[in-house]
Amino acid sequence: VVHSAPVIQERISGGQAQITGNFTMEEARDLAIVLRAGALPAPVNILEERTVGPSLGSDSIRQGVMATMIGSLLVILFLIIYYRLSGAIADVALILNILFVLAAMAALNATFTLPGIAGLILTIGMSVDANVLINERIREEQKRGSSVRAAIANGYGRAFRAIFDSNLTTFATALILLMVASEEIKGFAIVMMLGLIANMFTALFVTRFIFDFLISRRLLDKPLTMFGMLQSFQINWMGLRPLFLVVSGTLFIGGLTVFFTRDEAANSKYDIEFTGGTSAQIDLRPGTAYTRKIVEDKFHEY
């Protein structure tokens, strides 16, 4: 237990020293007892120690930002090509979603971690999922002959329950991770929770506002055109429920069996975060004389 973390301002000499700070009388008395006791015979086990050099850190940032940009660009292009005007409106919500998360992180003075970047990318997926549900509901309403205004209103109304349910369950999972997970995973959970809150706002309010604005200004008075694939197929998914239950149950039981019967000596199922030990990450730059084999041999020598 850390009792105090003072700043060393000068060398202690002559057997006299002074610790200054905002202490109550009880805190000062407890600190004096700890100092008189000296080093306590308590064993300290280092479970994990990580050292990240500046080059590795910059590479991680570059790769994480690049992955986010490429993923966002592909999603934006897909929505525009497949849903056209509706996809463009969904892209506005997607970009606002990312900006809201970044703004919230800045306001909270939060620090991005690699799991946090993963949470941001997953947020993009959740945002797309919500907008796809809305657009597909609008498509169904238009097939029934509804006007564009009625199709949009009914589409949002019918999609709300599914969007709210998926976001709520994911938010609850992220909240559990925030409460019990390690510090790295907490970064993922925080970004995910912020993204889900922003997603509910952008998907259900921002896009609906844009649709209503276009309709009120008579800029949108014709049915929305969307690209369709496999629209003529009629599959009774609920009738296939017994088959899906058997397949899911087989995969579930088989996965657990393989996991718990794995040979720990040959291939451990737990990574270093759970078992402890030493982990080394080495980047071999182009032109270096070392190869993977040479590096591994040098490690075995020690």
C-alpha positions in Angstrom: 0.0 0.0 0.0 1.4 3.4 -1.0 1.3 5.6 2.0 3.0 8.6 0.5 4.6 9.7 -2.8 6.7 12.8 -1.9 8.9 14.7 -4.3 12.6 14.6 -3.4 13.7 18.2 -3.4 17.2 17.9 -1.8 19.6 15.3 -0.5 18.9 14.0 3.0 22.0 14.7 5.1 23.0 15.0 8.8 20.2 12.7 9.9 17.6 15.5 9.5 14.9 15.6 6.9 11.5 17.2 6.4 8.4 16.1 4.5 6.0 18.8 3.6 2.5 18.4 2.3 -1.2 18.7 3.0 -1.5 16.2 5.8 -4.0 15.9 8.6 -2.6 15.1 12.1 -3.7 11.5 11.7 -2.1 11.1 8.3 1.2 12.6 9.6 1.1 10.2 12.6 0.5 7.2 10.3 3.3 8.2 8.0 5.7 8.6 10.9 4.9 5.0 12.0 5.5 3.7 8.5 8.9 5.5 8.3 10.0 4.2 11.7 9.0 0.7 10.8 11.4 0.7 7.8 11.3 -1.9 5.1 8.5 -4.4 5.8 9.1 -8.1 5.1 6.4 -8.2 2.4 7.2 -10.1 -0.8 6.6 -8.3 -4.0 5.8 -10.3 -7.2 6.1 -8.5 -10.5 3.3 -9.8 -12.6 4.0 -7.7 -15.6 6.5 -5.1 -16.6 6.3 -3.3 -20.0 8.7 -1.0 -21.6 7.6 0.8 -24.8 10.3 2.6 -26.7 9.5 5.8 -28.8 9.9 4.0 -32.1 7.5 1.2 -31.0 5.0 3.7 -29.7 5.1 5.8 -32.9 4.6 2.7 -35.0 1.6 1.7 -32.8 0.0 5.1 -33.2 0.6 5.1 -37.0 -0.8 1.7 -37.5 -3.8 2.3 -35.3 -4.6 5.6 -37.0 -4.1 4.0 -40.4 -6.4 1.1 -39.5 -9.1 3.5 -38.3 -8.8 5.7 -41.4 -8.9 2.7 -43.9 -11.8 1.1 -42.0 -13.8 4.4 -41.9 -13.2 5.1 -45.6 -14.3 1.6 -46.7 -17.4 1.9 -44.6 -18.2 5.4 -46.0 -17.8 4.2 -49.6 -20.0 1.1 -49.0 -22.8 3.1 -47.5 -22.8 5.7 -50.3 -22.7 3.0 -53.0 -25.3 0.7 -51.5 -27.8 3.2 -49.9 -27.0 6.3 -52.0 -28.7 9.3 -50.4 -29.6 7.4 -47.2 -26.0 6.1 -47.1 -24.6 9.7 -47.4 -26.8 10.7 -44.5 -25.6 7.7 -42.5 -22.0 8.8 -43.3 -22.7 12.2 -41.7 -23.8 10.4 -38.6 -20.8 8.2 -38.7 -18.3 11.1 -38.9 -20.2 13.0 -36.1 -20.0 9.8 -34.0 -16.3 9.7 -34.3 -15.9 13.4 -33.6 -18.2 13.2 -30.5 -16.1 10.3 -29.1 -12.8 12.2 -29.7 -14.3 15.4 -28.2 -15.5 13.5 -25.1 -12.0 11.9 -24.7 -10.4 15.4 -24.9 -12.9 16.8 -22.4 -12.2 14.0 -19.9 -8.4 14.2 -20.4 -8.5 10.5 -21.3 -5.5 8.8 -22.9 -5.8 6.6 -25.9 -4.5 3.1 -25.7 -4.3 0.4 -28.4 -7.5 -1.2 -27.0 -9.1 2.2 -27.0 -8.4 2.5 -30.7 -10.0 -0.9 -31.1 -13.0 0.4 -29.2 -13.2 3.3 -31.6 -13.2 1.0 -34.6 -15.9 -1.2 -33.1 -17.9 2.0 -32.5 -17.8 2.6 -36.2 -19.2 -0.9 -36.7 -22.0 -0.3 -34.2 -22.9 3.0 -35.9 -23.1 1.3 -39.3 -25.3 -1.4 -37.8 -27.8 1.1 -36.5 -28.1 3.0 -39.8 -28.4 -0.3 -41.8 -31.3 -1.3 -39.7 -33.0 2.0 -40.3 -32.4 2.0 -44.0 -33.6 -1.6 -44.4 -36.8 -0.8 -42.5 -37.4 2.3 -44.7 -36.9 0.0 -47.8 -39.5 -2.4 -46.5 -42.0 0.4 -45.8 -41.5 1.8 -49.4 -42.2 -1.7 -50.8 -45.5 -1.6 -49.0 -46.4 1.5 -50.9 -45.9 4.1 -48.1 -44.9 7.7 -49.0 -41.4 8.8 -48.4 -42.4 10.7 -45.3 -44.4 7.7 -43.9 -41.7 5.2 -44.8 -39.1 7.2 -42.9 -41.3 7.7 -39.9 -42.3 4.0 -39.7 -38.7 2.9 -40.5 -37.3 4.7 -37.5 -40.2 3.5 -35.3 -39.7 -0.1 -36.2 -35.9 0.0 -36.0 -35.7 1.7 -32.6 -36.3 -1.3 -30.5 -33.6 -3.4 -32.2 -31.1 -0.5 -32.1 -31.8 0.3 -28.4 -31.5 -3.4 -27.4 -28.2 -3.9 -29.2 -26.7 -0.7 -27.8 -27.9 -1.4 -24.3 -26.6 -4.9 -24.1 -23.2 -3.8 -25.5 -23.1 -0.9 -23.1 -23.8 -3.2 -20.1 -20.9 -5.5 -21.3 -18.5 -2.5 -21.6 -19.6 -1.3 -18.1 -18.7 -4.7 -16.6 -15.3 -4.5 -18.3 -14.8 -1.1 -16.9 -15.5 -2.4 -13.4 -13.4 -5.5 -13.3 -10.9 -5.5 -16.2 -7.3 -4.5 -16.3 -6.2 -0.9 -17.1 -5.6 -1.6 -20.8 -9.1 -3.1 -21.2 -10.7 -0.2 -19.3 -9.5 2.1 -22.1 -11.4 -0.1 -24.6 -14.5 0.0 -22.3 -14.5 3.8 -21.9 -14.2 4.5 -25.6 -16.9 1.9 -26.3 -19.3 3.4 -23.8 -18.8 6.9 -25.2 -19.2 5.6 -28.7 -22.5 3.9 -27.9 -24.0 7.0 -26.3 -22.9 9.0 -29.4 -24.3 6.4 -31.7 -27.8 6.5 -30.2 -27.8 10.3 -30.6 -26.4 10.4 -34.2 -28.4 7.4 -35.5 -31.8 8.2 -34.1 -31.7 12.0 -33.9 -29.2 13.5 -36.3 -30.1 11.3 -39.3 -33.8 11.8 -38.6 -33.3 15.6 -38.4 -31.6 15.6 -41.8 -34.4 13.5 -43.4 -37.1 15.8 -41.9 -35.2 18.9 -43.1 -35.0 17.6 -46.7 -38.7 16.7 -46.7 -39.8 20.1 -45.2 -37.8 21.9 -47.8 -39.2 19.7 -50.6 -35.7 18.5 -51.5 -36.9 14.9 -50.9 -40.3 14.1 -52.3 -39.6 10.9 -54.2 -38.9 7.4 -52.8 -35.4 6.7 -51.7 -33.4 4.6 -54.1 -31.2 1.8 -52.7 -29.1 -0.9 -54.2 -30.4 -4.3 -53.4 -28.9 -7.8 -53.3 -30.8 -11.1 -52.8 -34.1 -9.2 -52.3 -36.2 -12.0 -54.0 -35.1 -14.7 -51.6 -37.7 -15.9 -49.1 -36.1 -18.0 -46.3 -38.0 -19.2 -43.2 -35.2 -18.5 -40.7 -37.4 -19.4 -37.7 -38.2 -22.7 -39.3 -34.5 -23.5 -39.4 -34.2 -22.8 -35.7 -33.6 -26.5 -34.7 -30.7 -26.8 -37.2 -29.1 -23.6 -35.9 -29.5 -24.7 -32.3 -27.7 -28.0 -33.0 -24.9 -26.3 -35.0 -24.4 -23.6 -32.3 -24.5 -26.1 -29.5 -22.0 -28.4 -31.2 -19.6 -25.5 -31.8 -20.0 -24.2 -28.2 -19.4 -27.6 -26.6 -16.6 -28.4 -29.0 -14.8 -25.1 -28.4 -14.9 -25.6 -24.6 -13.6 -29.1 -25.0 -10.7 -28.1 -27.1 -9.9 -25.2 -24.8 -9.8 -27.1 -21.5 -8.1 -30.2 -22.9 -5.2 -28.4 -24.6 -1.7 -29.6 -23.6 -0.3 -26.8 -21.5 3.3 -28.0 -22.0 3.1 -28.0 -25.8 0.8 -25.0 -26.3 -0.4 -23.0 -23.3 -3.9 -21.5 -23.6 -3.0 -18.5 -21.4 -0.9 -15.6 -22.6 1.8 -13.8 -20.5 -0.9 -11.4 -19.1 -2.2 -14.4 -17.1 0.9 -16.5 -16.5 3.5 -13.9 -15.9 7.0 -14.1 -17.4 9.2 -12.1 -19.8 8.0 -10.9 -23.2 10.2 -9.2 -25.7 9.2 -7.5 -28.9 12.0 -6.8 -31.4 11.6 -4.8 -34.7 14.2 -5.7 -37.3 14.7 -2.7 -39.5 15.5 -3.1 -43.3 19.2 -3.6 -43.9 20.0 -5.0 -40.5 22.4 -7.9 -40.4 20.3 -9.8 -37.9 17.6 -12.3 -38.8 14.9 -13.9 -36.7 17.1 -17.1 -36.4 20.1 -15.1 -35.1 18.0 -13.2 -32.6 16.4 -16.4 -31.3 19.8 -18.1 -30.9 21.1 -15.2 -28.9 18.2 -15.4 -26.6 18.8 -19.1 -26.0 22.4 -18.4 -25.2 21.3 -16.4 -22.1 
